[in-house]
Amino acid sequence: MDDVIPTIYTEMATDGENQSAELLDYYTRCDQTERTVINEVCMYLCGWSFETILEKCGIQLDEAGNIKEQ
């Protein structure tokens, strides 16, 4: 049971693909319930919600959940 998060970390660290754009696209198409799940999973993994991670990357969402143009 204690191996779940370490296994996720290992798999992420050894996966040569960067699917950031696909993840962001997926998130913007989610409804609020799905976004809540994604945010909570991210908080378990790293202590930050996905939306906070987006902000740290300089990505802002508007009220409708679409990416704000910079």
LINRA-V182996 format. One record per backbone hydrogen bond with DSSP energy under -0.5 kcal/mol. NH is the residue of the N-H (numbers start at 1). CO is the residue of the C=O. E is the energy in kcal/mol with one decimal. If there is no record, write none. Layout:
# LINRA-V182996
[[NH | CO | E] [NH | CO | E]]
This chain:
# LINRA-V182996
[[4 | 1 | -1.0] [7 | 3 | -2.2] [8 | 4 | -2.2] [9 | 5 | -2.6] [10 | 6 | -2.4] [11 | 7 | -2.6] [12 | 8 | -2.5] [13 | 9 | -2.5] [14 | 10 | -1.8] [15 | 11 | -0.9] [16 | 14 | -0.6] [19 | 17 | -0.7] [23 | 19 | -2.5] [24 | 20 | -2.6] [25 | 21 | -2.4] [26 | 22 | -2.6] [27 | 23 | -2.6] [28 | 24 | -2.3] [29 | 25 | -1.0] [29 | 26 | -0.7] [30 | 26 | -0.6] [30 | 27 | -1.2] [35 | 31 | -2.3] [36 | 32 | -2.2] [37 | 33 | -1.7] [38 | 34 | -2.3] [39 | 35 | -2.8] [40 | 36 | -2.5] [41 | 37 | -2.6] [42 | 38 | -2.3] [43 | 39 | -1.8] [44 | 40 | -1.9] [45 | 41 | -2.1] [46 | 42 | -3.0] [47 | 42 | -0.7] [47 | 43 | -1.2] [48 | 42 | -0.7] [53 | 49 | -2.1] [54 | 50 | -2.5] [55 | 51 | -2.1] [56 | 52 | -2.4] [57 | 53 | -1.2] [57 | 54 | -0.6] [58 | 55 | -1.7] [59 | 54 | -2.9] [60 | 58 | -0.5] [62 | 66 | -3.1] [65 | 62 | -1.8] [68 | 60 | -3.3]]
